[in-house]
Amino acid sequence: MMQIHISPANEGQRRPKPQDEDNLVFGKHFSDHMFLMDYDIDKGWHNARIIPYGSLSLDPAAMVLHYGQGIFEGLKAYRCADGTIQLFRPDKNFERFNRSARRMCMPEIDPEVQMQVLETLLKVDADWVPRKRGTSLYIRPTMIAVEPALGVRPAHQYLYYIITCPVGAYYAEGFNPVKIYVTDEYVRAVRGGVGEAKTMANYAASLYAAEVAKKKGFTQVLWLDAIERRYVEEVGTMNIFFRIGDELVTPPLSGSILPGVTRDSVIHIAKHWGIKVSERPITIDEVIETAQSGEMKECFGTGTAAVISPVGEIFYRDKTYVVNNGKVGEWSKRFYDEIVGIQYGEKEDIFGWVRKIT
Ligand SMILES: *Cc1c(COP(=O)(O)O)cnc(C)c1O
């Protein structure tokens, strides 16, 4: 067990809590407290503390600002109808955090310590978990290299912190299929690179293509593999699934794809329902052909923020291909209802995925 020192926010340090739970903007309002913990190559992890939310003080030579050693996670705390709070598969996030850390030459944090400190923070800020069905408290554990030094090598000092923010229902305006733009000009990640780590540089690398897509009126970019620009990898910052005939197809975790918790959950549920799941390479040509022939019945992205994001149109080399007449597919809806039902404690937790906090 870690000793955690708690300094509660006083009246003046408390933050205005958004009252209108129908209009919570993602990532804008942060809760009263944050968790911090320091690492030093000689001392290991130490000085675990919960303090009022506020600015960090960093040396301008802090290595993350130069060499990009920074990783994060994203998960949510859900409030059930009876008022209790729970997490969905947090162990998967802690495990992935440590995989990202190893890839970026950063220190790992014992998953039990990660759970303990998150639980403590959530209890301190329990009132920040919004109440309306579909809302949640988004949790952002982060690690950055803070050693003040120039010169390319792994840092010797790190800061781990967790901030949280109440977020609205992703589909406040309904479960609408999005239009996606296939880029064969830009790539997100390359096998052997850092695409499978949740590291900051991947998001910086994705911005330009996302802006190009947005200017053309698309919501997300469909990423192809970096070498042949043929194999489908991800959509925006989500994993991607296709229903082709009565088979569920998703690209394999080949090294340039982020191993999503939602991806893994969809695969488990599909298998449990007796759906055939193939983790296999899928080319953009197969996507286009099956979309045109109607063999592709559904396409959707998966991620913590949206859970399931149905795709209605795919734009590739100046042509638009419509999926399922631009409508939400039956499986997309079924996966969404099942996962969200488990997250809010309304459906039976058959896989033991839920972790109660209060
Ligand atoms: C976080 C992320 C995902 C989705 O992961 P979940 O664990 O399902 O939220 C997929 N792709 C990328 C690039 C991501 O950063």
The ligand as an SDF file (V2000), in Angstrom:
LIG
                    3D

 15 15  0  0  0  0  0  0  0  0999 V2000
   -7.1800    5.1450  -26.7060 C   0  0  0  0  0  0  0  0  0  0  0  0
   -7.1820    4.7400  -28.1430 C   0  0  0  0  0  0  0  0  0  0  0  0
   -8.0510    3.7560  -28.6750 C   0  0  0  0  0  0  0  0  0  0  0  0
   -9.1920    3.1640  -27.8940 C   0  0  0  0  0  0  0  0  0  0  0  0
   -8.8530    2.5250  -26.7390 O   0  0  0  0  0  0  0  0  0  0  0  0
   -9.9470    2.2540  -25.6080 P   0  0  0  0  0  0  0  0  0  0  0  0
   -9.1720    1.5580  -24.5680 O   0  0  0  0  0  0  0  0  0  0  0  0
  -11.0030    1.4090  -26.2240 O   0  0  0  0  0  0  0  0  0  0  0  0
  -10.4610    3.5910  -25.1810 O   0  0  0  0  0  0  0  0  0  0  0  0
   -7.8740    3.3740  -29.9870 C   0  0  0  0  0  0  0  0  0  0  0  0
   -6.9500    3.9380  -30.7850 N   0  0  0  0  0  0  0  0  0  0  0  0
   -6.1170    4.9020  -30.3310 C   0  0  0  0  0  0  0  0  0  0  0  0
   -5.1170    5.4830  -31.2450 C   0  0  0  0  0  0  0  0  0  0  0  0
   -6.2240    5.3400  -29.0030 C   0  0  0  0  0  0  0  0  0  0  0  0
   -5.4230    6.2950  -28.5640 O   0  0  0  0  0  0  0  0  0  0  0  0
  1  2  1  0
  2  3  1  0
  2 14  2  0
  3  4  1  0
  3 10  2  0
  4  5  1  0
  5  6  1  0
  6  7  2  0
  6  8  1  0
  6  9  1  0
 10 11  1  0
 11 12  2  0
 12 13  1  0
 12 14  1  0
 14 15  1  0
M  END
$$$$
